[in-house]
Amino acid sequence: MLYMKTRVTFRVAEDLAETLRRLPNQTQFVERALREALRDECPTCAGTGRVSIQRVKVSNFRDAALPPLQREVALQLKSIVELGRRSAATRVELSRARGGMSFVLARGTEVLLRGTLGKAGSHLGASAARS
């Protein structure tokens, strides 16, 4: 049985093309890289290749019965929200915690980061759990 392949042409940066040309089997390398890349759907763009601009929603302080923010905690929370924007997070959930407040940074149902914010500093911990 004859195995036929289809030729595909695309443009890449010059340095990438030079590196690719040095490989012993360029076709095999590109096929493996494409199969790997296409195997899983991108969690940020859901496979569309485009990320819609979404605002990071932060818990309502009144609804969550949170105390007024002290300056140190406010600066920490600002950093968490900025991280959320850069990582395409969709929400920051806040709740009371001993000595400050706890947070969960999430994109859809995926928890990206959780931790606590307080006067003594922040405590961060990554989580692969679903919220």
C-alpha positions as CSV (number, residue, x, y, z in Angstrom):
1,M,0.0,0.0,0.0
2,L,1.4,3.4,-1.0
3,Y,1.4,6.0,1.8
4,M,0.6,9.4,0.4
5,K,1.3,12.7,2.2
6,T,-0.1,16.1,1.5
7,R,2.3,19.0,1.2
8,V,1.6,22.0,3.5
9,T,3.5,25.3,3.3
10,F,3.7,27.8,6.0
11,R,6.0,30.7,7.0
12,V,8.3,30.7,10.1
13,A,10.9,33.0,11.5
14,E,14.3,32.8,9.9
15,D,16.1,31.5,13.0
16,L,13.4,28.7,13.4
17,A,13.8,27.8,9.7
18,E,17.6,27.5,10.1
19,T,17.2,25.2,13.2
20,L,14.6,23.1,11.4
21,R,16.9,22.6,8.4
22,R,19.6,21.1,10.6
23,L,17.3,18.3,11.8
24,P,17.8,14.9,10.2
25,N,14.1,14.3,9.5
26,Q,12.2,17.6,9.3
27,T,8.9,16.1,8.2
28,Q,8.8,13.7,11.2
29,F,9.7,16.4,13.6
30,V,7.0,18.8,12.3
31,E,4.4,16.0,12.2
32,R,5.1,15.1,15.8
33,A,5.0,18.7,17.0
34,L,1.7,19.4,15.2
35,R,0.1,16.2,16.6
36,E,1.2,17.1,20.1
37,A,0.0,20.7,19.8
38,L,-3.3,19.7,18.4
39,R,-4.0,16.8,20.8
40,D,-5.2,19.1,23.6
41,E,-7.4,22.1,23.3
42,C,-5.9,25.3,24.6
43,P,-7.6,26.2,27.9
44,T,-7.3,29.9,27.2
45,C,-8.7,30.2,23.7
46,A,-10.7,26.9,23.6
47,G,-8.9,26.0,20.4
48,T,-10.0,29.1,18.4
49,G,-6.5,30.7,18.4
50,R,-8.1,33.9,19.7
51,V,-8.5,35.1,23.2
52,S,-11.5,37.3,23.9
53,I,-11.0,40.2,26.2
54,Q,-12.6,39.4,29.4
55,R,-12.4,41.3,32.6
56,V,-11.4,39.4,35.8
57,K,-14.4,39.4,38.0
58,V,-13.6,40.0,41.7
59,S,-15.9,39.0,44.5
60,N,-18.2,41.7,45.8
61,F,-16.9,42.8,49.2
62,R,-20.3,43.4,50.7
63,D,-21.8,40.1,49.4
64,A,-18.7,38.2,50.7
65,A,-18.9,40.1,54.1
66,L,-15.2,41.0,53.8
67,P,-13.6,43.6,56.0
68,P,-12.2,46.9,54.6
69,L,-8.8,46.4,53.0
70,Q,-5.6,47.5,54.7
71,R,-3.0,49.0,52.4
72,E,-0.7,45.9,52.4
73,V,-3.6,43.6,51.5
74,A,-4.9,45.9,48.8
75,L,-1.5,45.9,47.1
76,Q,-1.3,42.1,47.3
77,L,-4.8,41.8,45.8
78,K,-3.9,44.3,43.1
79,S,-1.0,42.0,42.1
80,I,-3.3,38.9,42.1
81,V,-5.8,40.7,39.8
82,E,-2.9,41.8,37.5
83,L,-1.7,38.2,37.4
84,G,-5.2,37.1,36.6
85,R,-5.4,39.5,33.6
86,R,-2.1,38.2,32.2
87,S,-3.1,34.6,32.6
88,A,-6.6,35.1,31.1
89,A,-8.3,34.3,34.4
90,T,-12.0,34.9,34.6
91,R,-12.5,35.5,38.3
92,V,-11.0,36.1,41.7
93,E,-13.1,34.7,44.6
94,L,-12.4,36.2,48.0
95,S,-13.5,35.1,51.4
96,R,-12.6,35.7,55.0
97,A,-9.6,34.0,56.5
98,R,-7.8,34.2,59.8
99,G,-5.5,37.2,59.7
100,G,-6.7,38.4,56.3
101,M,-8.6,37.0,53.4
102,S,-8.3,33.9,51.1
103,F,-8.5,34.0,47.4
104,V,-9.0,31.6,44.5
105,L,-7.8,32.7,41.0
106,A,-9.7,30.8,38.3
107,R,-10.3,30.5,34.6
108,G,-13.7,29.0,34.1
109,T,-13.8,25.9,36.3
110,E,-10.0,25.6,36.4
111,V,-8.3,26.8,39.6
112,L,-5.0,28.5,38.6
113,L,-3.9,29.7,42.1
114,R,-5.2,29.9,45.6
115,G,-3.8,31.4,48.8
116,T,-4.2,34.0,51.5
117,L,-3.5,37.7,51.8
118,G,-2.7,39.4,55.0
119,K,-0.6,42.0,56.9
120,A,2.1,39.3,57.5
121,G,2.3,38.8,53.7
122,S,0.8,36.4,51.3
123,H,0.8,32.6,51.2
124,L,0.4,31.1,47.7
125,G,-0.3,27.6,46.6
126,A,-0.9,26.3,43.1
127,S,-3.8,23.9,42.7
128,A,-4.9,21.6,39.9
129,A,-8.3,21.0,41.6
130,R,-11.5,22.1,40.0
131,S,-13.6,24.7,41.9
